[in-house]
Amino acid sequence: MSPDVASEIVAVNVPRSLAALNGEPPALFLPNAKTAERFFEFFTADIRNKNTRRAYYKAVCRFSEWCGGRGLRDLAHVKPMHVAAYIEGLQGENPEGEGFSKPTVKQHLAALRMLFDWLVLGHVLDVNPAHAVRGPKHRVKKGKTPVLTKDEARALLDSIAVTRKVKRADGTEHEIPLLTGLRDRALIGTMLYTFARVGAVLQMDVRDYFTQGRRSRVRLHEKGGIEHEAQCHHNLEVYLDEYIAAAGIAADKDGPLFRTTGRLTGTPHRMTQPDAYRMIQRRAKKAGIKTQIGNHSMRATGITAYLKNGGTREYAQAMAAHSSPRTTELYDRRADEITLDEYEKVGI
């Protein structure tokens, strides 16, 4: 394929998110216009989640570089033994191995399988060379996301200052709302009380907090295009009402609900996941919490607290919008609380 044709295909088809990851497309998948077009269709048409797209694109580029370093420059010459050797290398099972974790290796293999399947369906390849390759066995029964205890979660929320005292002209003091504190408490509360992913919460617009009947609800846009509604816990209702009232954004129905500092009024600017992560780190440190928590810890903490209070996994699955009960099982940390007395029973 000529450089001009390749450049034209790249310019038209490659998403910005892919172009930013790698200066040039992987050479293995650009032998001709048909293959190149099918390659970019896989990432633009078949994969809609930007995080999955980014991870799979990096995995495919890495495999292309690996093949190029071994003289494999024709896609048709890639065989199952080549894919198997690459996977073994990722696991650190040969002298050149890098020792990636099992979940990472499985993700790389999944990216190759799906892409090759897409190329087979597009009549670019006759067979999928990754289809018969087996990845490492890996079964997770308990999630690794750090969770907070009930007391820690309560301390985190209570430590957030939502008002501050100012002096009037006559010398008396009165309290005024702190928008940043109100926003942060409402954001953390939404994740804790609805079991929502941080991405779903940050995608909420003002209209996604509404009243139906006599109860307030939130509308969450979860992964896979799933739209999920959750009733508000009475604490969350207070947090959201106070934040929206103080920010004066109730009428801006199409605007983002959670906005960056300095944009609570004026031109709205939606908070990002890194914004939320930095906020949680700052708030946790101020609350004296030593557990290394992140955005997802709020979701895990909420589910764990619900189950400890007598909730069922079936309802937890529905409330968290999990497609599989096995996913909900990962958040059940009730068995973690083994007391010191139990260990003292080891009478050696």
N, C-alpha and C positions, 0 to 999 in steps of 0.2 A: 504494500500500500504506500502510495506517495506521501511525503510529509504534508503536502497541501491538503489532501483528502483527510488525513488523520487529524490535522489541526481543525478542519471544518467540523468534523464529527465531534471532537472534544469541545469546541466552542459552543455547539448547539446543544449537546446532550449532557455534558458533565455538570452536576449540581455545584453550586458554590461551596457547599460543605465538603465536597470531595476534592475540588480543585485546591482548597486551602490546606488539605492534608498532605498532598504530594504534588510536586511541581509538574510531573509528567505521569500519564497513565501507565499502568504496568505493561511492559513490552510484550509479555507472553500472550496477552489477550487483544493485541492489535495487529494481527497478521494481514487482515483485509478489512474492508469497510463493513461487511456483514457481521463479522465477529465483534468488531468495535462497537457497532450499533447495538448488537444484542447485549454486550457487556454493560453498556451504560443504561440500557433499558432495565436491566436487572436491578440496578441501584436506584433508578428513578421511578419505575413503574411497580416493581414487585416489593420493594422495601420502603415503607412509609415512615417508620420510626427513625428519627435522625440519629439517635444513639446507636441503634443496631446497624444503621447504614455506615456510620463512622467506624465501628468496630470491625464489621465485615470487610470494608474497603481496605483497612490497614492489614487485615489477615491475608487478603488476596494479593495485595502488593508485596507482602513479605514472601509469600509462596512464589510469586513471579521472580523476585530477586534470587531466591534460593535456586530456582530452576536455571536462571541465567548464569549463575555461578558454576553450574555443572554442565553447561553446554546445551541445555534443553531450551531451545528457542522456538520450537514448533509445537503448538498446542496439541496437535494430533499425535505427537510422540509421547505425551505424558501418560504413563501407565499406573495401575494401582500400586506397583512396587515403589514408584517415585513418591506418591502421596504417602505411602506407609513409612518410607525412609524420612520424609519431612516431619511427619507426626512423631516418630521416634526421637528425632533430633530435638523437637520442642520439649519432649519429656526428659531430655538429658540422658537418653539411652545410647548415645554414641559419643565419641570423643569431641564432636563439634556441638554437642547438645547444649541447650541453654537452660534447661531445668524449669520450664514454665509450670505453673500450677495446673492441676487436672482440669478445673473448670475453664481455664484459658485455652488449654489444648483442645478440649471438646468444642469450644467456640470457634477456633480456627478450622477444625474439621467440618463443623456445621456450615461455615461460610463457603468452604470449597464444595461441599456436597450440593448445597442449594444453587450455587452459581453454575456448576457443571450440569445439574439437572435443567436449569434454564437454557443452557447452551444446547443440550440434547433436544429439548422441546423446540428450539429454534432451528434445528437441523444444522447446527454448526459442528457438533460432535455426534459420533455414532453411539458411544457409550459413555457413561459417567465413571471416570477412573477413581473417584473417591467413594463410590457406592459400597464397595466390598471392604473398605478399610475400617478396621475397628478402632475406636478411640479408647482411652483409659476408662476403667470402671470407676464411677464416682457417684455415691448416693449420699445426699445430705439429709439428715433427720432433724437437725437443729440449726437454725440460722446463727450467723456470727455477728449480726448487727448488735452493737451494745445497747442495752435497755436501761432505763432508770427505774428505781423503785418508786412506789407510790409517793413516799415522802420526798424523794428527790424531785419528782415531777411537780409536786405541789410547791416545793421550795423554789424551783425554777420560775414558775408562774408568779409567785408572790414577790420574788425579788425584783421584778421588773417595775420600775417607777413609772407610774402613769400620770402623775401630777407633780407640779413643783410650786413652791411658795414664792410669791412676789409681794413686794411692798407697794401699798397705795401711796398716794401723795400725802395722805394724813398720817402715814407711818404704820397703819394697820396692815396685817398680812392676809392674803387670800390665795387660794390654790387655782392654778390654771392647768388645763390638760397638756400632757406631753404627747404629741402625735406619734413620735417614734416609738415610745413605750407602748402606747395603745395599739399601734400597728403590730409590733413584735409579739405582744401578748395574744392578739387575735390570730396571728399567723401560727404561732406555736399551738395555741388552743385548738385551732381547726384541725391540725394534723393529729393531735392527741385524741380529740373527741370523735373524729369521724374516721380514723384509721386511713386517711388519704395519703397518697404519695405527694411529696413536695411539688412535683411537676404539675399534678392535677390542681393543687391549691393555688399555685402561682398563676395558673391559666384562668382562674376565676375572674369574671368581670363583676361589677357591682350588682348587675341584675341576677347574678347567680346566687345571691343571698336574698331570699324572699319568704313570704308568709303564705302558707296554705292551710286553710282551716284556722285553727288557733295556734298552730305551731310554726316556728321558723324552720326553714330548710336551707341547705346548700346544694348547689348543683355542681358536680365534679366531673371533669373530662379526663377519664383515666386512659391508660395505655390501650392500644388497639381500637381506638375510636369509641370506647364504652362511655356512655353518659350515665352517671350514677347520682342518685339523690339520697341525701342523708338528713334525718331530723337532727336538730340542734339540741345538744345538752343545754340545760338551763344556764350553766356557766358560760358556755360558748356563745349563747344568745346575748348575754350581757357584754361579753368582750367585743363582739362584732357591732352591736348597737352603739356602744360608747365610742368605738373607733370611727365608725362611719359618721356619727354625729359630729365628733370633734374635727374630723377631716373635711366635713362639708361636701362629701362626694355622693350623697344619696341621689341627687338628680342626674348624675353622670352614669346612667345605666350601662352604657357601652364601654365605659372606661375600665381600666384594670382595678381590681379591688385592692391588691397589695402593691403599693408604689414605693419607689426608692425615696430616701430622705432628700428633702428639698423639692420633691415633685408631688407631695401630698396635695398641694394646690397648684394651679396653673397647668401647664402641659404635662399630662400623665406619662410616666415612664415605668413600665412593669418591672418588678423585682425579678432577678434571675436566680437560678439555683446557687451559684457561688455567693450571691448577695445573702441568701438565706443561710447558707453554711457559715459564713463569717459572723452573721448575727447570732446564730445559735452558739457558736464558740465563745463569743463575747459574753452572752448572757449566762452561759453555763459557768464560765470562769468567775463572773461576778457573784453568782449564787453559791460558789464554793464547791461545785460539783467536780470531782476528780475523774469520773468516768469519761473516756474519750468518745463523746457522742457526735453524731452528725444529723443531717436532715432526716434520714430514714429511721433514726432512733425514736423519733416521735411516733411514727406509725407502729413500730414494734412495741414501744412502751404502752400505747393505748390498747393494743390487742391483748398484751399480757395482763394489764390491769383489769380489763374486762373479764378475761377468763378466770383470774384469781377471785373475782367477786361473784363467781357462780355462773358466768355466761357460758354458752355452749359453742363448740367449734362450728356447728352448722350456721348459727346466727353470725358468728364472727366472720365466716367466709362470705356471707351475703353482705354484711356491713362493710367489709373491706373490698368488695367487688373482686374477689379471687375466683378464677375460673376452676381451680382445682383445690380440693381439701388438703392436698399435700403441701400446697403453698402456705395455707393457714397454719398447718402443723409446725412449720419452721418458726413461727412467732410464739409458740406456746412454750414459755420459759419457766413454767411452774416447777418443773423438776430441778431447776438450777439451785433452788434454795434448800440445799442440804446443810443442816446445822452442824456446828462444831461438835455437838454431843454425838452425832452419828459417827464422825471420824474418831472420836475418843473411844468408841466401842471396839476399835481395832486393838485388842488387848495383847500387845506383844511385849 
